[in-house]
Amino acid sequence: MVDFRQSWGENWLYFHDDAGLLISVRARWTDVGEVDPFVKVAAGRSHFRAADLVGLVELIRGLKV
């Protein structure tokens, strides 16, 4: 891990990949960030948050030709 900071309303984790490129991912996607309240309440019963599924649908719709 190179850095951990807040940007665009999210906490981000920065690291170098195997090629040396600087990569950033949302901290909530890792075990470094705070536990998402939804994940805590779901207690392993749900793999996806509704908001993330809606975002995925919008992304897929945008890819259709």
C-alpha positions as a Markdown table, in Angstrom:
| # | Residue | x | y | z |
|---|---|---|---|---|
| 1 | Met | 0.0 | 0.0 | 0.0 |
| 2 | Val | 1.3 | 3.4 | -1.0 |
| 3 | Asp | -1.4 | 5.7 | 0.2 |
| 4 | Phe | -4.9 | 5.8 | 1.7 |
| 5 | Arg | -6.9 | 8.9 | 1.2 |
| 6 | Gln | -10.4 | 10.3 | 0.7 |
| 7 | Ser | -11.3 | 11.6 | -2.7 |
| 8 | Trp | -14.7 | 12.1 | -4.4 |
| 9 | Gly | -16.5 | 11.2 | -1.2 |
| 10 | Glu | -14.8 | 7.8 | -1.0 |
| 11 | Asn | -11.8 | 6.4 | 0.8 |
| 12 | Trp | -9.3 | 5.1 | -1.7 |
| 13 | Leu | -6.4 | 2.7 | -1.4 |
| 14 | Tyr | -3.3 | 3.3 | -3.7 |
| 15 | Phe | -0.7 | 0.6 | -4.5 |
| 16 | His | 1.7 | -0.4 | -7.2 |
| 17 | Asp | 0.9 | -3.4 | -9.3 |
| 18 | Asp | 3.4 | -6.0 | -10.6 |
| 19 | Ala | 4.4 | -3.7 | -13.5 |
| 20 | Gly | 5.0 | -0.8 | -11.1 |
| 21 | Leu | 1.9 | 1.2 | -12.2 |
| 22 | Leu | 0.0 | 3.1 | -9.5 |
| 23 | Ile | -3.5 | 1.6 | -9.0 |
| 24 | Ser | -6.3 | 2.9 | -6.9 |
| 25 | Val | -9.4 | 1.0 | -5.6 |
| 26 | Arg | -12.1 | 1.9 | -3.3 |
| 27 | Ala | -11.1 | 1.0 | 0.3 |
| 28 | Arg | -14.5 | -0.5 | 0.9 |
| 29 | Trp | -13.6 | -3.2 | -1.7 |
| 30 | Thr | -10.8 | -4.3 | 0.6 |
| 31 | Asp | -10.4 | -5.3 | 4.2 |
| 32 | Val | -8.4 | -2.1 | 4.8 |
| 33 | Gly | -11.4 | 0.2 | 4.9 |
| 34 | Glu | -14.2 | 0.5 | 7.4 |
| 35 | Val | -16.8 | -2.2 | 7.3 |
| 36 | Asp | -19.8 | -1.1 | 5.1 |
| 37 | Pro | -22.9 | -0.9 | 7.3 |
| 38 | Phe | -24.8 | -3.0 | 4.8 |
| 39 | Val | -22.2 | -5.7 | 4.9 |
| 40 | Lys | -22.3 | -5.8 | 8.6 |
| 41 | Val | -26.1 | -6.0 | 8.8 |
| 42 | Ala | -26.4 | -8.5 | 6.0 |
| 43 | Ala | -23.9 | -10.8 | 8.0 |
| 44 | Gly | -23.0 | -12.8 | 4.9 |
| 45 | Arg | -26.6 | -13.4 | 3.7 |
| 46 | Ser | -26.3 | -11.1 | 0.7 |
| 47 | His | -23.4 | -10.8 | -1.7 |
| 48 | Phe | -24.5 | -7.6 | -3.5 |
| 49 | Arg | -26.0 | -4.3 | -2.3 |
| 50 | Ala | -29.1 | -3.1 | -4.2 |
| 51 | Ala | -27.4 | 0.2 | -5.2 |
| 52 | Asp | -24.5 | -1.7 | -6.7 |
| 53 | Leu | -26.9 | -4.0 | -8.7 |
| 54 | Val | -28.7 | -1.0 | -10.1 |
| 55 | Gly | -25.4 | 0.6 | -11.1 |
| 56 | Leu | -24.5 | -2.6 | -12.9 |
| 57 | Val | -27.7 | -2.6 | -14.8 |
| 58 | Glu | -27.1 | 1.0 | -15.9 |
| 59 | Leu | -23.6 | 0.0 | -17.0 |
| 60 | Ile | -24.8 | -2.9 | -19.0 |
| 61 | Arg | -27.5 | -0.8 | -20.7 |
| 62 | Gly | -24.8 | 1.7 | -21.7 |
| 63 | Leu | -22.8 | -1.1 | -23.4 |
| 64 | Lys | -25.6 | -2.3 | -25.6 |
| 65 | Val | -25.2 | -1.4 | -29.3 |
